[in-house]
Structure formats: C-alpha cells, structure tokens
Amino acid sequence: MHSRLIRRHDHFFKRLLEQPGTAGALLRERLPPEIAKLLGPDEPVLVQGSFVDRELREYRTDRLYRVRLRDGREAYLYVLIEHKAAPDPRVGLQLLGYMTQFWLSWDKGEGKAKDGKLRPLPLLFPLVVYHGAAEWGVPLSFAEAVDLDDETLRPYLLDFRYSLTDLGRIDDAGLSRQKELRIGLLLLKHGGRGGDLRQILVEVGRAAAALSTDDLVTLVRYIVSEPNEVEAAMLRDLLREIVPGQEARIMSIAAEQWKAEGMARGRAEGKAEILLRLLRRRFGEIPQSTFDTVHTASDDELTAWAENILDASSLDAVFHPSRAN
C-alpha cells in the first residue's frame, strides 16, 4: 500500500506547534546559540497570518513568532517549513520576500512611536525546517547565491543568513528534548514522504519505541488523529510486532489522550463557528478562503480575530489589522 502518514504537512505542522511548549522548544533548540541565549523566559507569541502564497503552501508552511529578549526588546522569529523532497535553490530569495513583506506590514502598523518619530525596524531571525530526502546543499547565506567574482564588491551586496534544521541529518533521539515536538519531528522525518505505508509505520514505530514507551504512545495518538489510511487493526498488528504484549495498553492510553485532545479541539471548532457567524453579521457574505482560514486556526488566533471584529473596518482588517492601518 502506497500512501502517506501525513497528507497535509501545513495543517500537521501548525497543530504540532500549537501544543504547549513546542514552539519555544523548537526555537531555543534550533536557533544558533548566540541567538537562543538572547531570548527571554516567556513563551513565543504566534503572530497571525502567513507570508507564503496560497499556491505554494503545499510545499511550504510558515509561522511568525514575537518574542521578548532578555534586554526587554521585542524581536521576531520567522519559521519556514520546507516540504519539498529536494531543497529549493531559491529559498533565500523566497525568504527575502517574506521578510520584506513582514517589515513593510510592521512599518505601516507599528513603525512610528507615539510622538511620531520612526521606530527602528525590529530584529527578525529566519529559521528553515526541512524534512526532504535529499541533503540540503543550498547556501545558508543569501549573498552566496549571487554571481560574485570580485570580493571587493561583497560589502555592497545585500546579505543575510538563515538557520537550518535538516531533520534527515539529525539522530532520532536528538530531534528535541521536548516529547511532543520530538515525536512530531520524528513523524515529519520518517512519515512525511510517500512510500509503502506499512514499512513507514514499522520504521517510525521502532524509532519511537527506541526512545521510550511514552514516546510510542504519543506517536500512536498523532497517527490516529491524522487523516490517513491507517486502520486501527493495522496499527494494533504493527504494535504487536514492535512491542509484543503491550499493544492493547498502548492503544488504550493513546485513545484516552486522543479523546481528551478531541474534546479540546471540539471547543475550538465551536469557537470557529461563532466567529464565522459574527463575521457574516458584520461584513455579509464571506469567501471560501475565510472559511478555510478560520477552520484551520489555533485557539489563540480565533480569540485574537474575535477581538478585532469590533474595530475592523473591513474583513481583511480582522485578520491583518496592521496591514489595514
């Protein structure tokens, strides 16, 4: 059987980083140490919206976080998830476009202080997470992709570096110290590619079991919550092969955790329906893209958008208030 454990990488990654502590763990563990040590103790705050074009979201997912540095300054961390089987040589150019969009949006909404003076642009650090099969061979510096044959010109070139997390080159146990993130990245590493479904399940199941029984339970919960073709009987048989005699207990624990998670998600879906009703009352008929955005949003995003409705002058301003200003 040829299929995928993960059909929608964008939805899976967004749900993964909505788990408590996962976004902070990813940033602290995968940013360069000299940047990570600048971060304050508070968890990063998700900023609404995406800078990736809709037609490219099959291949890329992005998340933007606002953080408070130890010295009190505000900074932003831009996480781009590359879903392609092989890296895109133009990813630096794409990052430049996304970062420029962010700074322009920020400048319109927050670029001036109360006295009218221009504020300095905020720090923005890009991080690329890649889980394709081929090794990443693209330069990590933007200027390295420019046709430069005279080093005396380098000071005049636009340049920036981005951080890279290439999951295929990281040992399973070293993916993260945080369990939820570790198993989510394990699934992206092994299960995000096409192939024989049973073989992929055995591979990722053995990798999780080698970490701990708790990791294996978390993996089972992730698998059953994904829209894939894995049936309970198949999963139970594979668990019997991987951890003989423990399959019933693991399935039971995972089912209870999944049920609790589903109840929480149900509350979020109820909040989404309320938000959609409010949007219709305020702005009339709304496009399908808005339905899709609301139904795939996190609880924090739904709350923020609901708070924006009263002051928003347009539908777009609900989701991008700084852009509207």
C-alpha positions as a Markdown table, in Angstrom:
| # | Residue | x | y | z |
|---|---|---|---|---|
| 1 | Met | 0.0 | 0.0 | 0.0 |
| 2 | His | 1.5 | 3.3 | -1.1 |
| 3 | Ser | 0.3 | 6.4 | 0.9 |
| 4 | Arg | 1.4 | 9.0 | 3.4 |
| 5 | Leu | 1.1 | 9.1 | 7.1 |
| 6 | Ile | 0.8 | 12.9 | 6.8 |
| 7 | Arg | -1.3 | 14.2 | 3.9 |
| 8 | Arg | -1.3 | 17.9 | 4.8 |
| 9 | His | 2.1 | 19.0 | 6.1 |
| 10 | Asp | 0.9 | 22.6 | 6.7 |
| 11 | His | -2.0 | 21.5 | 9.0 |
| 12 | Phe | 0.1 | 18.9 | 10.8 |
| 13 | Phe | 3.0 | 21.4 | 11.5 |
| 14 | Lys | 0.6 | 24.1 | 12.7 |
| 15 | Arg | -1.1 | 21.7 | 15.1 |
| 16 | Leu | 2.3 | 20.5 | 16.3 |
| 17 | Leu | 3.4 | 24.0 | 17.2 |
| 18 | Glu | 0.1 | 24.7 | 18.9 |
| 19 | Gln | 1.0 | 22.0 | 21.5 |
| 20 | Pro | 2.1 | 23.7 | 24.8 |
| 21 | Gly | 5.9 | 24.3 | 24.8 |
| 22 | Thr | 6.6 | 23.0 | 21.3 |
| 23 | Ala | 7.2 | 26.4 | 19.6 |
| 24 | Gly | 9.5 | 27.6 | 22.4 |
| 25 | Ala | 11.4 | 24.3 | 22.3 |
| 26 | Leu | 11.9 | 24.4 | 18.6 |
| 27 | Leu | 13.3 | 28.0 | 18.6 |
| 28 | Arg | 15.5 | 27.5 | 21.7 |
| 29 | Glu | 16.9 | 24.2 | 20.4 |
| 30 | Arg | 17.3 | 25.0 | 16.7 |
| 31 | Leu | 18.4 | 28.7 | 16.6 |
| 32 | Pro | 22.1 | 29.4 | 16.8 |
| 33 | Pro | 23.3 | 29.5 | 20.4 |
| 34 | Glu | 24.2 | 33.2 | 20.1 |
| 35 | Ile | 20.6 | 34.0 | 19.2 |
| 36 | Ala | 18.9 | 31.5 | 21.6 |
| 37 | Lys | 20.7 | 32.9 | 24.6 |
| 38 | Leu | 19.2 | 36.3 | 23.9 |
| 39 | Leu | 15.6 | 35.0 | 24.3 |
| 40 | Gly | 13.7 | 35.9 | 27.5 |
| 41 | Pro | 11.9 | 33.3 | 29.6 |
| 42 | Asp | 8.4 | 33.9 | 28.2 |
| 43 | Glu | 7.0 | 31.6 | 25.5 |
| 44 | Pro | 6.9 | 33.0 | 21.9 |
| 45 | Val | 3.6 | 34.5 | 20.8 |
| 46 | Leu | 2.2 | 33.5 | 17.5 |
| 47 | Val | 1.6 | 36.4 | 15.1 |
| 48 | Gln | -1.5 | 35.9 | 12.9 |
| 49 | Gly | -1.3 | 35.3 | 9.1 |
| 50 | Ser | 1.1 | 33.8 | 6.6 |
| 51 | Phe | 3.5 | 35.3 | 4.1 |
| 52 | Val | 3.6 | 32.2 | 1.8 |
| 53 | Asp | 1.4 | 32.4 | -1.3 |
| 54 | Arg | -1.6 | 30.1 | -1.2 |
| 55 | Glu | -0.4 | 28.1 | -4.2 |
| 56 | Leu | 2.9 | 27.4 | -2.5 |
| 57 | Arg | 1.5 | 26.2 | 0.8 |
| 58 | Glu | 1.6 | 22.5 | -0.4 |
| 59 | Tyr | 5.4 | 22.9 | -0.3 |
| 60 | Arg | 5.9 | 25.4 | 2.4 |
| 61 | Thr | 4.4 | 26.4 | 5.8 |
| 62 | Asp | 5.4 | 29.4 | 7.8 |
| 63 | Arg | 4.9 | 30.6 | 11.4 |
| 64 | Leu | 5.9 | 34.0 | 12.7 |
| 65 | Tyr | 6.5 | 34.5 | 16.4 |
| 66 | Arg | 7.0 | 37.6 | 18.6 |
| 67 | Val | 9.5 | 37.2 | 21.4 |
| 68 | Arg | 10.8 | 39.3 | 24.2 |
| 69 | Leu | 14.6 | 39.4 | 24.5 |
| 70 | Arg | 16.4 | 39.4 | 27.8 |
| 71 | Asp | 17.2 | 43.1 | 27.5 |
| 72 | Gly | 13.5 | 43.9 | 27.1 |
| 73 | Arg | 13.5 | 44.5 | 23.3 |
| 74 | Glu | 10.9 | 42.9 | 21.0 |
| 75 | Ala | 12.1 | 40.6 | 18.2 |
| 76 | Tyr | 10.5 | 38.3 | 15.7 |
| 77 | Leu | 11.3 | 34.7 | 14.6 |
| 78 | Tyr | 10.2 | 33.5 | 11.2 |
| 79 | Val | 9.9 | 29.7 | 10.8 |
| 80 | Leu | 9.6 | 28.4 | 7.3 |
| 81 | Ile | 8.9 | 24.7 | 6.8 |
| 82 | Glu | 10.1 | 23.2 | 3.5 |
| 83 | His | 8.1 | 20.2 | 2.4 |
| 84 | Lys | 9.7 | 19.6 | -1.0 |
| 85 | Ala | 11.6 | 16.3 | -1.5 |
| 86 | Ala | 14.7 | 18.3 | -2.5 |
| 87 | Pro | 15.7 | 21.8 | -1.4 |
| 88 | Asp | 14.8 | 24.8 | -3.5 |
| 89 | Pro | 17.9 | 26.7 | -4.6 |
| 90 | Arg | 15.8 | 29.9 | -4.5 |
| 91 | Val | 14.8 | 29.6 | -0.9 |
| 92 | Gly | 17.0 | 32.5 | 0.1 |
| 93 | Leu | 15.1 | 34.7 | -2.4 |
| 94 | Gln | 11.8 | 33.5 | -1.1 |
| 95 | Leu | 12.9 | 34.3 | 2.5 |
| 96 | Leu | 13.9 | 37.7 | 1.5 |
| 97 | Gly | 10.4 | 38.3 | 0.0 |
| 98 | Tyr | 8.6 | 37.0 | 3.1 |
| 99 | Met | 10.8 | 39.0 | 5.5 |
| 100 | Thr | 10.3 | 42.2 | 3.4 |
| 101 | Gln | 6.6 | 41.7 | 3.5 |
| 102 | Phe | 6.7 | 41.4 | 7.3 |
| 103 | Trp | 8.8 | 44.6 | 7.7 |
| 104 | Leu | 6.6 | 46.6 | 5.4 |
| 105 | Ser | 3.5 | 45.4 | 7.3 |
| 106 | Trp | 5.1 | 46.1 | 10.7 |
| 107 | Asp | 6.2 | 49.6 | 9.5 |
| 108 | Lys | 2.6 | 50.5 | 8.5 |
| 109 | Gly | 1.2 | 49.4 | 11.8 |
| 110 | Glu | 3.9 | 50.0 | 14.3 |
| 111 | Gly | 6.6 | 51.9 | 12.6 |
| 112 | Lys | 6.0 | 55.2 | 14.5 |
| 113 | Ala | 6.2 | 55.9 | 18.2 |
| 114 | Lys | 3.5 | 58.0 | 19.9 |
| 115 | Asp | 5.5 | 61.2 | 19.3 |
| 116 | Gly | 5.5 | 60.5 | 15.6 |
| 117 | Lys | 9.2 | 59.5 | 15.4 |
| 118 | Leu | 10.2 | 56.5 | 13.3 |
| 119 | Arg | 11.0 | 53.4 | 15.4 |
| 120 | Pro | 13.9 | 51.1 | 14.4 |
| 121 | Leu | 12.9 | 48.0 | 12.5 |
| 122 | Pro | 12.6 | 45.0 | 14.8 |
| 123 | Leu | 15.1 | 42.1 | 14.7 |
| 124 | Leu | 13.9 | 39.3 | 12.5 |
| 125 | Phe | 15.6 | 35.9 | 12.5 |
| 126 | Pro | 14.7 | 33.3 | 9.9 |
| 127 | Leu | 14.7 | 29.5 | 10.6 |
| 128 | Val | 14.1 | 26.9 | 7.9 |
| 129 | Val | 13.0 | 23.4 | 8.9 |
| 130 | Tyr | 13.5 | 20.8 | 6.1 |
| 131 | His | 12.4 | 17.2 | 6.0 |
| 132 | Gly | 13.1 | 16.1 | 2.4 |
| 133 | Ala | 15.1 | 13.1 | 1.5 |
| 134 | Ala | 17.9 | 14.8 | -0.3 |
| 135 | Glu | 20.6 | 16.5 | 1.8 |
| 136 | Trp | 20.3 | 20.3 | 1.9 |
| 137 | Gly | 23.0 | 21.7 | -0.3 |
| 138 | Val | 21.7 | 25.3 | -0.7 |
| 139 | Pro | 23.9 | 28.1 | 0.7 |
| 140 | Leu | 22.7 | 29.4 | 4.1 |
| 141 | Ser | 23.8 | 33.0 | 3.1 |
| 142 | Phe | 21.8 | 35.0 | 0.6 |
| 143 | Ala | 24.9 | 36.6 | -1.0 |
| 144 | Glu | 26.4 | 33.1 | -1.7 |
| 145 | Ala | 23.7 | 32.6 | -4.3 |
| 146 | Val | 24.7 | 35.8 | -6.1 |
| 147 | Asp | 27.0 | 35.8 | -9.1 |
| 148 | Leu | 30.0 | 37.4 | -7.5 |
| 149 | Asp | 33.5 | 37.1 | -9.0 |
| 150 | Asp | 35.1 | 40.1 | -7.3 |
| 151 | Glu | 35.4 | 40.0 | -3.5 |
| 152 | Thr | 35.8 | 43.8 | -3.3 |
| 153 | Leu | 32.1 | 44.1 | -4.2 |
| 154 | Arg | 30.9 | 42.0 | -1.3 |
| 155 | Pro | 30.4 | 44.9 | 1.1 |
| 156 | Tyr | 27.9 | 46.4 | -1.4 |
| 157 | Leu | 25.8 | 43.2 | -1.7 |
| 158 | Leu | 22.6 | 42.6 | 0.3 |
| 159 | Asp | 23.2 | 39.6 | 2.6 |
| 160 | Phe | 21.6 | 37.7 | 5.5 |
| 161 | Arg | 22.0 | 34.3 | 7.0 |
| 162 | Tyr | 19.2 | 31.9 | 7.9 |
| 163 | Ser | 19.3 | 29.0 | 10.3 |
| 164 | Leu | 18.7 | 25.5 | 9.0 |
| 165 | Thr | 17.2 | 22.4 | 10.7 |
| 166 | Asp | 17.6 | 19.4 | 8.3 |
| 167 | Leu | 15.7 | 16.6 | 10.0 |
| 168 | Gly | 17.2 | 13.9 | 7.9 |
| 169 | Arg | 20.6 | 14.6 | 9.2 |
| 170 | Ile | 19.6 | 14.6 | 12.9 |
| 171 | Asp | 19.6 | 11.4 | 15.0 |
| 172 | Asp | 16.0 | 10.5 | 16.1 |
| 173 | Ala | 16.8 | 10.9 | 19.8 |
| 174 | Gly | 18.3 | 14.3 | 19.1 |
| 175 | Leu | 15.3 | 15.8 | 17.4 |
| 176 | Ser | 14.2 | 17.6 | 20.5 |
| 177 | Arg | 14.3 | 17.3 | 24.3 |
| 178 | Gln | 10.6 | 18.1 | 24.4 |
| 179 | Lys | 8.4 | 14.9 | 23.9 |
| 180 | Glu | 5.6 | 16.4 | 21.8 |
| 181 | Leu | 8.0 | 18.2 | 19.5 |
| 182 | Arg | 10.3 | 15.2 | 19.3 |
| 183 | Ile | 7.6 | 12.8 | 18.1 |
| 184 | Gly | 6.1 | 15.4 | 15.7 |
| 185 | Leu | 9.5 | 16.0 | 14.1 |
| 186 | Leu | 10.0 | 12.2 | 14.0 |
| 187 | Leu | 6.8 | 11.8 | 12.1 |
| 188 | Leu | 7.8 | 14.6 | 9.7 |
| 189 | Lys | 11.3 | 13.0 | 9.2 |
| 190 | His | 10.1 | 9.4 | 8.5 |
| 191 | Gly | 6.4 | 9.7 | 7.7 |
| 192 | Gly | 6.2 | 12.9 | 5.6 |
| 193 | Arg | 7.4 | 11.1 | 2.4 |
| 194 | Gly | 5.5 | 8.8 | 0.2 |
| 195 | Gly | 6.1 | 5.0 | 0.1 |
| 196 | Asp | 4.8 | 1.7 | 1.5 |
| 197 | Leu | 2.6 | 2.7 | 4.4 |
| 198 | Arg | 3.3 | -0.5 | 6.5 |
| 199 | Gln | 7.1 | -0.1 | 6.1 |
| 200 | Ile | 6.9 | 3.6 | 7.1 |
| 201 | Leu | 4.8 | 2.7 | 10.1 |
| 202 | Val | 7.3 | 0.0 | 11.2 |
| 203 | Glu | 10.2 | 2.4 | 10.8 |
| 204 | Val | 8.7 | 5.3 | 12.7 |
| 205 | Gly | 7.2 | 2.9 | 15.3 |
| 206 | Arg | 10.5 | 1.3 | 16.1 |
| 207 | Ala | 12.2 | 4.7 | 16.2 |
| 208 | Ala | 9.6 | 5.9 | 18.8 |
| 209 | Ala | 9.8 | 2.7 | 20.8 |
| 210 | Ala | 13.6 | 3.1 | 21.0 |
| 211 | Leu | 13.1 | 6.4 | 22.7 |
| 212 | Ser | 10.5 | 5.4 | 25.3 |
| 213 | Thr | 7.1 | 3.8 | 25.7 |
| 214 | Asp | 5.7 | 7.2 | 26.3 |
| 215 | Asp | 7.1 | 8.4 | 23.0 |
| 216 | Leu | 5.4 | 5.4 | 21.3 |
| 217 | Val | 2.1 | 6.3 | 22.9 |
| 218 | Thr | 2.4 | 9.9 | 21.7 |
| 219 | Leu | 3.2 | 8.6 | 18.2 |
| 220 | Val | 0.1 | 6.4 | 18.1 |
| 221 | Arg | -2.0 | 9.4 | 19.2 |
| 222 | Tyr | -0.5 | 11.5 | 16.4 |
| 223 | Ile | -1.2 | 8.8 | 13.8 |
| 224 | Val | -4.8 | 8.2 | 14.7 |
| 225 | Ser | -5.5 | 11.9 | 14.7 |
| 226 | Glu | -4.2 | 12.4 | 11.1 |
| 227 | Pro | -6.5 | 12.0 | 8.1 |
| 228 | Asn | -4.6 | 8.9 | 6.7 |
| 229 | Glu | -5.4 | 5.3 | 5.7 |
| 230 | Val | -4.1 | 3.7 | 8.8 |
| 231 | Glu | -6.8 | 1.5 | 10.3 |
| 232 | Ala | -6.8 | 0.5 | 14.0 |
| 233 | Ala | -6.4 | -3.2 | 13.2 |
| 234 | Met | -3.2 | -2.4 | 11.1 |
| 235 | Leu | -1.8 | -0.2 | 13.9 |
| 236 | Arg | -2.5 | -2.9 | 16.5 |
| 237 | Asp | -0.8 | -5.6 | 14.5 |
| 238 | Leu | 2.3 | -3.4 | 14.0 |
| 239 | Leu | 2.4 | -2.6 | 17.7 |
| 240 | Arg | 2.3 | -6.3 | 18.4 |
| 241 | Glu | 5.3 | -6.7 | 16.2 |
| 242 | Ile | 7.2 | -3.8 | 17.7 |
| 243 | Val | 6.3 | -4.2 | 21.4 |
| 244 | Pro | 4.8 | -7.7 | 21.8 |
| 245 | Gly | 2.2 | -7.9 | 24.6 |
| 246 | Gln | 1.9 | -4.2 | 25.0 |
| 247 | Glu | -0.2 | -3.3 | 22.0 |
| 248 | Ala | -3.6 | -3.2 | 23.9 |
| 249 | Arg | -2.3 | -1.0 | 26.7 |
| 250 | Ile | -0.6 | 1.5 | 24.3 |
| 251 | Met | -3.7 | 1.7 | 22.1 |
| 252 | Ser | -5.9 | 2.3 | 25.2 |
| 253 | Ile | -3.7 | 5.1 | 26.6 |
| 254 | Ala | -3.4 | 6.7 | 23.2 |
| 255 | Ala | -7.2 | 6.6 | 22.7 |
| 256 | Glu | -7.8 | 8.3 | 26.1 |
| 257 | Gln | -5.3 | 11.0 | 25.2 |
| 258 | Trp | -6.8 | 11.4 | 21.7 |
| 259 | Lys | -10.3 | 11.7 | 23.2 |
| 260 | Ala | -9.2 | 14.5 | 25.6 |
| 261 | Glu | -7.4 | 16.3 | 22.8 |
| 262 | Gly | -10.5 | 15.9 | 20.6 |
| 263 | Met | -12.7 | 17.5 | 23.2 |
| 264 | Ala | -10.4 | 20.5 | 23.4 |
| 265 | Arg | -10.4 | 20.7 | 19.6 |
| 266 | Gly | -14.2 | 20.5 | 19.6 |
| 267 | Arg | -14.3 | 23.6 | 21.8 |
| 268 | Ala | -12.1 | 25.4 | 19.3 |
| 269 | Glu | -14.4 | 24.3 | 16.4 |
| 270 | Gly | -17.3 | 25.7 | 18.3 |
| 271 | Lys | -15.4 | 29.0 | 18.7 |
| 272 | Ala | -14.7 | 29.0 | 14.9 |
| 273 | Glu | -18.5 | 28.7 | 14.1 |
| 274 | Ile | -19.2 | 31.6 | 16.4 |
| 275 | Leu | -16.5 | 33.7 | 14.8 |
| 276 | Leu | -17.9 | 32.9 | 11.3 |
| 277 | Arg | -21.4 | 34.0 | 12.4 |
| 278 | Leu | -20.0 | 37.3 | 13.7 |
| 279 | Leu | -18.1 | 37.9 | 10.5 |
| 280 | Arg | -21.3 | 37.3 | 8.5 |
| 281 | Arg | -23.3 | 39.7 | 10.6 |
| 282 | Arg | -20.6 | 42.4 | 10.3 |
| 283 | Phe | -19.5 | 42.0 | 6.7 |
| 284 | Gly | -22.1 | 40.0 | 5.0 |
| 285 | Glu | -21.2 | 37.0 | 2.8 |
| 286 | Ile | -17.6 | 35.8 | 3.3 |
| 287 | Pro | -15.4 | 34.0 | 0.8 |
| 288 | Gln | -14.4 | 30.3 | 1.0 |
| 289 | Ser | -10.8 | 31.2 | 1.8 |
| 290 | Thr | -12.0 | 32.8 | 5.0 |
| 291 | Phe | -13.9 | 29.7 | 6.0 |
| 292 | Asp | -10.7 | 27.7 | 5.4 |
| 293 | Thr | -8.6 | 30.1 | 7.4 |
| 294 | Val | -11.0 | 30.1 | 10.4 |
| 295 | His | -11.4 | 26.3 | 10.5 |
| 296 | Thr | -7.7 | 25.7 | 10.5 |
| 297 | Ala | -6.8 | 28.4 | 13.0 |
| 298 | Ser | -5.4 | 27.9 | 16.5 |
| 299 | Asp | -7.4 | 28.8 | 19.6 |
| 300 | Asp | -5.2 | 31.9 | 20.2 |
| 301 | Glu | -5.8 | 33.0 | 16.6 |
| 302 | Leu | -9.6 | 32.6 | 16.9 |
| 303 | Thr | -9.6 | 34.7 | 20.1 |
| 304 | Ala | -7.5 | 37.4 | 18.6 |
| 305 | Trp | -9.7 | 37.7 | 15.5 |
| 306 | Ala | -12.8 | 37.8 | 17.6 |
| 307 | Glu | -11.3 | 40.8 | 19.5 |
| 308 | Asn | -10.5 | 42.5 | 16.2 |
| 309 | Ile | -14.1 | 42.4 | 14.8 |
| 310 | Leu | -15.5 | 45.5 | 16.5 |
| 311 | Asp | -12.7 | 47.8 | 15.4 |
| 312 | Ala | -12.0 | 46.3 | 11.9 |
| 313 | Ser | -13.3 | 48.4 | 9.0 |
| 314 | Ser | -13.1 | 45.5 | 6.6 |
| 315 | Leu | -12.9 | 41.7 | 6.6 |
| 316 | Asp | -9.2 | 41.8 | 5.8 |
| 317 | Ala | -8.6 | 44.1 | 8.8 |
| 318 | Val | -9.9 | 41.4 | 11.1 |
| 319 | Phe | -7.1 | 39.0 | 10.1 |
| 320 | His | -4.4 | 41.7 | 9.3 |
| 321 | Pro | -5.1 | 44.7 | 11.5 |
| 322 | Ser | -1.6 | 46.2 | 11.0 |
| 323 | Arg | -1.9 | 45.9 | 7.2 |
| 324 | Ala | -5.2 | 47.8 | 7.3 |
| 325 | Asn | -3.5 | 50.7 | 9.2 |
